[in-house]
């Protein structure tokens, strides 16, 4: 017998995962829940799902073993905490929380209940991150020196998504601080090195766009910054620059990139190429063909993956199904199902989620203080979590 998975939120992003949960051999049943019940019913009909519910409350009272949360960003922390307290394992879309208090409560709830919490962080499974982790763990990069990562996503490309989920008052939640959504960038680097960010100085770009989203009084956070740039110190003696831009003339296929420099080797990524360089023994390789995600797969039968992905560990039932976000969807679903089935913590566990989120929460406060250097708290490392 497998586990029963409830999916909370049947919108655009959740649609990428419903079929994968339905196809996983360790999932006995998928249940959909959405406040817009007609939306959930339509998705259920499309995927042959029997049970539909109208709220997270109903899911929490049901017999599902785990709940995957794909709702609005500001709801993630309270909803995850509610589900954990109801005895359910939780997968949650990013970000995990929008305040340090909520994040601390989330970690404490996982520690108290002993349940699995997994962040649905796509960047962890990006080809460049997989390749860099492998080389770093082998010692090929030497000691970490410096890295830079960015998530560039112009607000004009997100109007429809916010309007779809937020209704008439969508601007109240659209204007949240960019650094509150930093996990795509921060996890790219810290998931490779295993370090944490300890201090941060951040500057913000005061927005003046005619949509008036980033204004005092216009959003729940009185946030005026549409772009934020942070420089962080890391626990392994290096430094890390993060850019989170929501007002930028950028429309490329890859909005999230990183470059990582070590004493022995370097990985440099831009939207069109990824290059690996090492001094001793000398090695200089354009690894783009190796890391490119192929829509038709790599001959393995799994679609939308790269040669850097460990497709050998995926269930056969995923072959031929739609993938996304640089090949990450298959691994996000598989890791969560395996974690919820076994009770073993996944790599994107709550402690890593906190370490990838706290730097951004503190960075925004630094930006509000004109770049003052601030210390980043730590909520602990938790038990070791790794790929299955």
N, C-alpha and C positions, 0 to 999 in steps of 0.2 A: 504494500500500500504506500502511496505517495502522500505528499502534503497538499493541503488546500490553501490556495493563495487568493486573497482578496485584493483587487486593484481599486484604489480610491482615486477617482478622477479619470474620466474617460475622454479627455480632450486630445489635442493634436499630438502632444509628446507621448502620452500613454499609448496611443495607437501604434507606436513603433515596437511596443513590448508585449502587447496582449497575445499576439499569435505565438510569440516565442515561449511565454509561460504555458500557453495551451499545449505546445508541442513538446515540452520538456518531459522526459520519461519519469522523473521523480515527482511530477505534479499530478495529483489525482483529479483536481477540479480547480477551475478559475471562476471567481465570482466578481462581478463588476458593480461598482457603486459610484453614483454621481448625484449631486443635488438636482441636476437637469436629468431626470430619470429617462426621458425620451432619448437623450444622447447615449446613455448607457445601454438602453434597449437596442438602439441601432447598432452599436458596436457588438453587443452580444449576439444579435442575429447574424452579423457578418462572420463571427468566429465560432458560431455553434455553441454558445455559452448559455447554460440553462437558467442560472440564478442572477437576478439583478436587484440591487438595493438602492435606497434613496439617500443614504448618508453614511458617514464614517461611524456614527453611533450604531447603526444597524450592523455594520461589519464587525465592530468590536463585540457585539452581543452574539454574533454568529459562531459557527464551529470552524471558521477558517483558522489555520495555524499561523499564517503570516499575512502581512498587509504591505503592499507596495503603494507608496503615496506619490501621486503625480498631480498636486494641486498648486494653488498660487504660492509664491515664494514666502510670503509673510505668515502663511499657515503651517509651514512645515514642522517647526519645533513643537508647537502645542499639539498638533495632530499626532506626531510621532510619539510624544510622551503619553498621550491618551491611549494609543494602541499598545504601547509597551505595558502600561499599567493594566490593560485588559488581558495581558498574557500573550500578546501576539509578537512574533518576530517582525522586524520592520526593515523595509528598504525605503529610502526617501530620496527624491530628486534634490538637486542642489538649489540653494544653499541649505545646510542643516539648521541654521538659526540666524536671526538678525540681531541678537544681543548677547552679551557675555553671560548674563544671568540665565537666559534660555538655554544656551549651550552648556553651561555648567549643570543645569537641571537635567538636561538630556543625558549627559555622561553619567551623572549620579543614578539616574533611573535604570540605565543599562547595567551598572554595577550592582544595583540593589536587586534587580529582577533576574540577572544572569542570562537574559535573552540576547539574541543577535540583533544588532543594528548595523545596516550597511548603507553607506552613501552611494547613490547612483552616479558616481563620478566617472564620466566618460574618458577624461584625460589620462587616467591611470592606465588605460588599455590602448592608448594611441601607439602606433608603431614606433615613433621616435622614443617614447618613454620606455617601451618594452626593450628596444635595442640598447638604450643608454643604461637601463638597469642591469642588463646582462653584462655589458662591458665594465660597468662600475663594480659590480659584485665580483668579477674576475680580477679586479685590481688594475685593469688596463687604463683607467683614468687617473690613477694615483689619488692624491688628496684633493678634495674639492677646494676650488679657489673662488669662482664667481659664476653666476648664472643670470640669465634674463629670460623672462617669459611674459607673454601678453595675451590678453583676450580682447579683440577689437570687434565690437558689434554695435553699429550705429543704431540709435533709437528709432530712426525711420523704418528700419527693417523689423521692428518689434511692435509697431502700432497694432497690427491686426491681432497678434497673440494676446496683448494686454486687453484689448477691447473684447476679445472673445471670452476671456476668463473674468475680467473685472467689471464688465457692464458699464453703466453710465459714469461711474466714478473711477474709471480705470487709471486716471492720472494720479490719483491719491497714492497708488502703490507702484506706479511706473517710475516714479522719481527716487527710488531708494538709492543710497550711495553706491557707486560702482564697486568700491572695495568690499562691500558686503557680499559680492558675488565673485570672490577671488579664487575659489577652489580650483577652477579649470587651470589657472596659471600656476598657483602655488604648488599644487599636487604634482604637476609635471616635474618639478625640480626635487621637492622633498621626498617624493616617492622613490626617486633614484638614490639619493644620498642617505636617507633615513634620519637626517638631522631635523631640527626644528628651528624656526625663526625666533630670536630672542629679543631683538630691538628693532624699531622701525621709525623712519622719518618719511613723511608723505606730503606731497603738494597737490592741491586740487585746482582744476580749471573751472572758473565761474562761468556758468552757461548763460547765454543771452539769446537762445533760439526763440522763435515766435510761438512755439507750441507751449511755452511757459510750464513745462513739466518740472524742471529743476529750479524751483523758486521757494523762498520762505513762504509758508502757508499753503503752497500748492501740493505738497506731498506730506506723508505721515511723519517724515523725519526732518522737515524744514531744510532739506538738502539742496544746496545750490550748485554742487559740483556734478558735471556730466562726465568728466574725465579725472582720473587720479593716478599719480605715479608715486611709487614707494621704493625706498631703498632700505633693505633689511640686513641685519647681522644674523648669522646662523651659528648654531651651537658647535659646529665643527670648525669654526674659525674663518669661514668664508663670508661672502656677501651676495645678496640677491636683489635684483631690480624687477619690479612687477609693474606693468601698465594695465589698467582697466579703463578702457575708453568706450563711451556710449554716444559720443558726438565726434565722429571721425570719418573722413572721406575714404572709406575702405570697403571694398566689395569683392573679396577674393574667396576662393574655395576653402581656404584654411584660415580661420580666424584666431586659432590658438597655436602659438609656436613657442619654442624655447631654444636657447643655446646654453651649453654647459661646459665650463672650462675647468680642467684639472691639471695637476702638476705633471701628469703623464700623458693624458690624451684629452681631446676636445671634440664635442659634437656641436655643430652649428646648423641650425634649421631656419629656413625661410619658407614662404609659401610654395616655392618652386623647386627647392632642393634641400637635401640633408647631407652634410659632409662630415666625415670622421677623419681626424688627424691624430697621429701619435709620434712621439719623438724617438723612443727606443723600445723595441726595434722600430725603425722608420716605417710608417704606415700612413698613407693618405688615400682615402677611398670616398668616392661619391656613392653613398648608399641609397640614393633615391630609388633605383630599381628594386632594391631589396625591401624598402619600406613603403613603396607605393601600394595603396589599397586598390585591388582589382575588382571591378564590379562582377566579373565572371569568376572570381576566386583564383586560386593558384594551382589548380589541378586537383585539389583535394575534395571538391564537391561543396565546400563551404563558400558562400558568396560574400563579397565585400571585405575580404581579409587580405593581409599582407604576409610576406614570407617571415616576418618577425613575430607573427602571432602563433601561439602554441595550439594550433587547431586539433592536434592529436587528442586533446583532453575534452573536446566538445562532444555532446551527444550526437549520434548519427541522425537523429530526427531533425536536427537543425539544417541539414544539407538541403540546399535549394531555397531556403527561406530568406527573406529580406533582412539585411543587416544595415547598420548606420553608424554615424559619428566615428569614422575611421576604423571601423571593424569592432567597436567596443560593445555593441548591443548583445552579441552572443555571450560574451564573457561576463557582462553584468548580470544577466539572467542566470547563467550557469553557476556563478559564484554565490549568488544569493540563495538559490534553491539548495545547493549543496550545504551552505552554512546553516540555513534554517532546518534542513533535514538532519544534520549531524550535531548542531549546537556549537560547532567550531567557528571561531571568529574569522571573517573574511579579511582580505587585505585592506579594503576601504571601510574599516571598522569605525566605531564612534570615536575612539581616541585619535586615530589618524584624521578623521573628519574634523575634529576640534583643532588639531595642529595645522590643518590646511585652511581653517576659517578664522581663527583668532588673529592671525597677522593682519587680515583685512579689516576686522572690526576695530583694532587698535590703530591701524593706519588712517582710517577715516577721522578718528579723534585727533590724530597728529595733524591732518590736513586742516581741521577746524582751528588748530592752534598754530597755523602757518609753519608747519614742518617741524615742530618740536619733536626731539627724539624721545620715544616712549618705550618702556619695557613691555614685552608681550608675555602674559601669564601662561602657565602650562597646566593642563588638566590631567597629565599623566600619560604613560605609554600604553598601559593595558597589557593584556596577554598578547603573545606573538600571533600575528595573523599572516597568512600567506596564501598564495594561489593554490588551488586544489589540483 
